[in-house]
Amino acid sequence: MKYCAWCGAKMKERRCDTVGDISKNFSRYEFACGCDCGFEVVDIELIQVNEEMREHFGGKSVNIHSGCRCTHWNGHERGTKGSMHCFGIAEDFHIEGVSTQEVYDYLDEKYPDKYGIGLYDSWVHLDVRKVKARW
């Protein structure tokens, strides 16, 4: 069992045996809260965007760093109050072998009037809110 060095919370470990239980390439477990509390609700629209991204980038894996977050884990991750992660509609991810800038540009062009899209050095934030937000 792994525990967070910062707060002592139990942390989940990634498993590969459940891949594809909510779509062709994605598992509910990949989106589960990092503290292992059981919160693993994920919006189907987010899954659909992930499948489209995977196809667009030649089948390369979409590696999810953070999906759902309970309030406790959101604080641990230093997330904002009201974070979209807490509603099961957000993820932080990278695509193996593709720059974060390229992923950001693809999403921004494909969804010019909706979604929250944030660019970071080693990951991209995506949430499926109905209004446009960029950072």
GIDA-V70273 format. One record per backbone hydrogen bond with DSSP energy under -0.5 kcal/mol. NH is the residue of the N-H (numbers start at 0). CO is the residue of the C=O. Records with the same first field share a line. If there is no record, write none. Layout:
# GIDA-V70273
NH=CO + CO
This chain:
# GIDA-V70273
1=10
3=8
7=3
10=1
11=33
18=15
20=17
21=25
22=25
29=26
30=26 + 27
31=27 + 28
32=38
35=32
39=37
42=87
45=42
46=42
47=43
48=44
49=45
50=46
51=47
52=48
53=49
54=50
55=51
56=52
57=54
58=53
59=53 + 56
62=60 + 93
63=61
64=62 + 91
65=91
67=30
68=84
73=69
74=70
75=71
76=72
77=74
78=73
82=79
85=82
86=83
87=84
88=83
90=125
91=65
92=123
93=62
95=60 + 93
97=94
102=98
103=99
104=100
105=101
106=102
107=103
108=104
109=105
110=106
111=108
113=110
114=128
115=126
116=114 + 132
117=124
119=122
123=92
124=117
125=90
126=115
127=88
132=114
134=116
